[in-house]
Amino acid sequence: MDCTGSMGSYISMCQRKINQIVDIITRDNPNTVIRIAFVGYRDHRDSPVQTLHFCSDVNTTKQHISGVQAAGGDDAPEDVAGGLNSAINLEWKCSKRLLILIADAPCHGNMYHPFSDNYPQGDPNGLIPEVLLTLLANKNINIFFARINDQTDKMTTLWKNHLREYNPDFPLTIFSIQNEEDFVANITDAIASVILATKSSSL
């Protein structure tokens, strides 16, 4: 999740609604064990990526997210690639896996957006988003993008095309969130779509 200054209302939304989302999923899928991790990124000149590794205790997750503050961000793009890289390195154990990226800004690199960019050639650490997406797909991770505005459209179009060519079984699925109702409904739908085939699986 992008945790820069402009994301304050969405971080608060996540803090308020995480319990409701888990309650809905466990109510509809009583044999499903949900494990949640959280990766919060900002930009390269800000604080490091904040990571909570997978756990099945929603209160631990909520406590962690409650401590996240919206801060930082310099130019328009953010360290999306760093966030994806941290997500790849989580301990993905279960057979049903999904990643939901919530962001209002694109990654670095002029090919992904039309904005001023401190790193116009791309991620300064050499991370390439398409390579990261490929690694996620290799781990059988279903990738969802929560669209907040049109600033990320060029980026997600490139990502969608890449995944469609690489492995159509793991496409980039995009949904919009404009308010709390969208947030809860679309995230629960995303989770349900992954666990639908096997009701007794773990996530």
RAHUNOR-V890336 format. One record per pair of residues at least 4 apart in sequence whose C-alpha atoms are under 7 Angstrom apart, sorted by sequence separation. I is the first residue (numbers start at 1). J is the second residue. D is the distance in whole Angstrom. If there is no record, write none. Layout:
<<I:J:D> <I:J:D>>
This chain:
<<3:7:6> <7:11:6> <8:12:6> <9:13:6> <10:14:6> <11:15:6> <12:16:6> <13:17:6> <14:18:6> <17:21:6> <18:22:6> <19:23:6> <20:24:6> <21:25:6> <22:26:6> <23:27:6> <24:28:6> <25:29:6> <26:30:5> <42:46:6> <57:61:7> <58:62:6> <59:63:6> <60:64:6> <61:65:6> <62:66:6> <63:67:7> <64:68:7> <79:83:7> <80:84:6> <81:85:6> <82:86:6> <83:87:6> <84:88:6> <85:89:7> <86:90:7> <110:114:6> <119:123:6> <123:127:6> <128:132:6> <129:133:6> <130:134:6> <131:135:6> <132:136:6> <133:137:6> <134:138:6> <135:139:7> <136:140:7> <137:141:5> <152:156:6> <153:157:6> <154:158:6> <155:159:6> <156:160:6> <157:161:6> <158:162:6> <159:163:6> <160:164:6> <161:165:6> <162:166:6> <163:167:6> <164:168:5> <178:182:6> <179:183:6> <180:184:6> <181:185:6> <182:186:6> <183:187:6> <184:188:6> <185:189:6> <186:190:6> <187:191:6> <188:192:6> <189:193:6> <190:194:7> <191:195:7> <192:196:6> <195:199:6> <2:7:7> <73:78:7> <107:112:7> <119:124:7> <136:141:6> <163:168:6> <177:182:5> <26:32:7> <106:112:7> <177:183:5> <195:201:7> <42:49:7> <106:113:7> <163:170:7> <164:171:6> <41:49:5> <163:171:5> <40:49:6> <41:50:6> <108:117:7> <163:172:7> <39:49:7> <40:50:5> <109:119:6> <110:120:5> <39:50:6> <40:51:6> <108:119:6> <109:120:4> <110:121:7> <160:171:7> <175:186:7> <39:51:5> <108:120:6> <109:121:5> <160:172:5> <38:51:6> <39:52:6> <109:122:4> <38:52:5> <108:122:5> <109:123:7> <37:52:5> <38:53:7> <108:123:6> <37:53:5> <37:54:4> <36:54:5> <37:55:7> <35:54:6> <36:55:6> <35:55:5> <36:56:6> <35:56:4> <34:56:6> <46:72:6> <80:106:7> <81:107:6> <78:105:6> <80:107:5> <147:174:7> <77:105:5> <78:106:6> <79:107:6> <142:170:6> <143:171:7> <144:172:6> <145:173:6> <146:174:6> <147:175:6> <148:176:6> <76:105:7> <77:106:5> <78:107:5> <79:108:7> <130:159:7> <143:172:5> <144:173:5> <145:174:5> <146:175:5> <147:176:5> <148:177:6> <42:72:6> <43:73:6> <77:107:5> <78:108:6> <143:173:6> <144:174:6> <145:175:6> <146:176:5> <147:177:6> <148:178:6> <42:73:6> <77:108:5> <146:177:6> <130:162:7> <137:170:6> <49:83:7> <43:78:5> <44:79:6> <42:78:6> <43:79:5> <3:40:6> <42:79:6> <53:90:6> <1:39:6> <2:40:6> <3:41:6> <4:42:5> <41:79:6> <1:40:5> <2:41:5> <3:42:5> <19:58:7> <76:115:6> <1:41:6> <2:42:6> <76:116:7> <77:117:6> <75:116:7> <76:117:7> <113:154:6> <41:83:5> <75:117:6> <99:141:7> <112:154:6> <113:155:7> <40:83:7> <75:118:6> <97:140:7> <98:141:5> <99:142:6> <100:143:6> <101:144:6> <102:145:6> <103:146:7> <104:147:7> <112:155:5> <18:62:7> <39:83:6> <97:141:5> <98:142:4> <99:143:5> <100:144:5> <101:145:5> <102:146:5> <103:147:7> <104:148:5> <97:142:6> <98:143:6> <99:144:6> <100:145:6> <101:146:6> <102:147:7> <103:148:7> <104:149:6> <106:151:7> <81:127:6> <100:146:7> <105:151:6> <106:152:5> <15:62:6> <81:128:7> <85:132:6> <104:151:7> <105:152:6> <39:87:7> <81:129:6> <84:132:7> <88:136:6> <104:152:7> <106:155:6> <15:65:6> <15:66:6> <8:70:5> <7:70:6> <5:70:5> <4:70:5> <5:71:4> <3:70:5> <4:71:5> <5:72:6> <3:71:7> <4:72:5> <5:73:6> <4:73:5> <96:194:6> <96:195:6> <1:101:6> <2:102:6> <1:102:5> <2:103:5> <1:103:6> <96:201:7> <96:202:6> <97:203:6> <95:202:7> <96:203:5> <94:202:6> <95:203:7> <94:203:6> <21:184:6> <25:188:7> <13:180:7> <17:184:7> <21:188:6> <25:192:7> <32:199:7> <31:199:7> <32:200:5> <34:202:6> <35:203:6> <31:200:5> <32:201:6> <33:202:5> <34:203:5> <29:199:6> <32:202:5> <33:203:6>>
